[in-house]
Amino acid sequence: MARYKATARKKRLTKAGRQTRWAPFWTVPKIYGKGRRVHPGRHTTVKRNWRRTKLKV
């Protein structure tokens, strides 16, 4: 990648980084109820890793 990143590209990269984070922990009881134990990463829409899938940015 370039040494100096353009602002628009930087914004796209930060958005992609935010999308891969886990959902907040409070979404689990909200969706499934109090007793169910589910990993919050299941509620993340975009599943991507920097090694596996590259961005077309």
Secondary structure, DSSP 8 states (H G I E B T S, - for coil): --SS--HHHHHHHHHHHHHTS---TTHHHHHH-SS----GGGG-S----TTTS----
